[in-house]
């Protein structure tokens, strides 16, 4: 741990040198990393939104039963119980 704290100045100096020499390469690396994180965020938000829509549809689901008007009230109640 002590050697890392002694070498921080060297690491920062080398980082500055690398950025100055290859600025375009570093820019494209940063851009591609940001694009990857953006795509991952879109996938996760789409997944979450889809699960919310499915949950809302499940809560609002209805069952429609069609029967003839000639059925007696007892037969209708038995049909509703089934």
C-alpha positions as CSV (number, residue, x, y, z in Angstrom):
1,X,0.0,0.0,0.0
2,X,2.8,2.3,0.8
3,X,4.5,1.8,-2.6
4,X,1.3,2.7,-4.4
5,X,1.0,6.0,-2.5
6,X,4.6,6.8,-3.4
7,X,4.0,6.1,-7.1
8,X,0.8,8.1,-7.5
9,X,2.7,11.0,-9.0
10,X,4.3,8.7,-11.6
11,X,0.9,7.2,-12.5
12,X,-0.7,10.6,-13.0
13,X,2.2,11.8,-15.1
14,X,2.1,8.7,-17.3
15,X,-1.7,9.1,-17.6
16,X,-1.3,12.6,-18.8
17,X,1.4,11.6,-21.3
18,X,-0.8,8.8,-22.7
19,X,-3.8,11.1,-23.0
20,X,-1.7,13.8,-24.8
21,X,-0.1,11.3,-27.3
22,X,-3.3,9.4,-28.2
23,X,-6.1,11.9,-27.7
24,X,-8.2,10.6,-30.6
25,X,-7.9,7.0,-29.5
26,X,-8.8,7.9,-25.9
27,X,-11.8,10.0,-27.1
28,X,-13.1,7.0,-29.1
29,X,-12.5,4.7,-26.2
30,X,-14.5,6.9,-24.0
31,X,-17.3,7.3,-26.6
32,X,-17.6,3.6,-27.1
33,X,-17.7,2.9,-23.3
34,X,-20.4,5.5,-22.9
35,X,-22.3,4.0,-25.8
36,X,-22.1,0.5,-24.2
37,X,-23.4,1.9,-20.9
38,X,-26.2,3.7,-22.7
39,X,-27.3,0.4,-24.5
40,X,-27.2,-1.5,-21.2
41,X,-29.3,1.2,-19.6
42,X,-31.8,1.0,-22.4
43,X,-32.1,-2.7,-22.1
44,X,-32.6,-2.6,-18.4
45,X,-35.1,0.2,-18.6
46,X,-37.0,-1.7,-21.3
47,X,-37.0,-4.8,-19.2
48,X,-38.3,-2.9,-16.2
49,X,-41.0,-1.1,-18.3
50,X,-42.1,-4.4,-19.8
51,X,-42.5,-6.1,-16.4
52,X,-44.5,-3.1,-15.2
53,X,-46.8,-3.3,-18.2
54,X,-47.3,-7.1,-17.7
55,X,-48.1,-6.5,-14.0
56,X,-50.6,-3.9,-14.9
57,X,-52.3,-6.2,-17.5
58,X,-52.4,-9.0,-15.0
59,X,-54.1,-6.8,-12.4
60,X,-56.7,-5.6,-14.9
61,X,-57.5,-8.9,-16.6
62,X,-61.1,-9.8,-16.9
63,X,-63.0,-12.9,-17.8
64,X,-66.0,-12.4,-20.0
65,X,-68.7,-15.1,-19.9
66,X,-71.5,-15.1,-22.5
67,X,-74.6,-17.1,-21.8
68,X,-78.0,-17.3,-23.3
69,X,-80.9,-15.2,-22.0
70,X,-83.0,-18.3,-21.5
71,X,-80.8,-19.6,-18.6
72,X,-82.3,-19.5,-15.2
73,X,-80.8,-17.4,-12.4
74,X,-79.7,-20.6,-10.6
75,X,-77.8,-21.8,-13.7
76,X,-76.2,-18.4,-14.1
77,X,-74.9,-18.4,-10.5
78,X,-73.6,-21.9,-10.9
79,X,-71.8,-20.8,-14.1
80,X,-70.3,-17.9,-12.3
81,X,-69.0,-20.1,-9.5
82,X,-67.3,-22.4,-12.0
